[in-house]
Amino acid sequence: MESEMSKPQPLQEERYDMSGARLALTLCVTKAREGSEVDMDALEDMFRYLKFESTMKRDPTAQQFLENLDEFQQTIDNWEEPVSCAFVVLMAHGEEGFLKGEDGKMVRLEDLFEALNNKNCKALRGKPKVYIIQACRGEHKDPGEELGEDSVAMIKNNPQTIPTYTDTIHIYSTVEGYLSYRHDQKGSGFIQTLTDVFMHKIGPITELIEEVTRLMANTEVMQEGKPRKVNPEVQSTLRKKLYLQ
């Protein structure tokens, strides 16, 4: 007979404390990226609705991407009240692991992510950091496939000290190696869908992203007269549930 101890136990829900300040930084290359202003407007509305102190900067060079992230880290560490959460939105042309600045030079995404990790940003140590990246990650085009199933393996770990790279979620507009799409007048399907879901749905951010993925998977983008599929990809080291509403 199965003992009580061996029966599966329901997960205990721990939430991040969101009672402190919420800060957001958006860096967007608008040059040769028609429709990006529409995305900027949608993000501005979303951050206002979710009560974030939002800063938006247009057309950073590769070096300015780095400098703006360093300045954001210093702003957070010097904020007069406790900071609960930070959002960083990065929008530009890109390839896997890199963004292209307004000057045409490339900057490594990993170098941008470093600024707010648990080592370099003490005020956000153990607190959620959300990165939204609207950029191509390669040249592949996805025509879509017949529906199948994926399995995801989860590994539990309960460390005594906090790792350097916890409490972070990276939300990419497309999967590794693939193009991302943006409409000249309507903006990108990714940003428009994400802001709509984040403003009008309630739940932990991981479930909100699942809804964004579901909606995007049900739509098609026409490119060069051919239907294409695109969906976001998430990389997460969150330790608790992150509720924005």
Secondary structure, 3 states (H helix, E strand, C coil): CCCHHHCCCCCCCCECCCCCEEEEEEEECCCCCCCHHHHHHHHHHHHHHCCCEEEEEECCCHHHHHHHHHHHHHHHHCCCCCEEEEEEEEECCEECCEEECCCCCEEEHHHHHHCCCCCCCHHHCCCCEEEEEECCCCCECECCCCCCCCCCCCCCCCCCCCCCCCCEEEEECCCCCECCCCECCCECHHHHHHHHHHHHCCCEHHHHHHHHHHHHHCCCEEECCEEEECCCEEEECCCCECECC
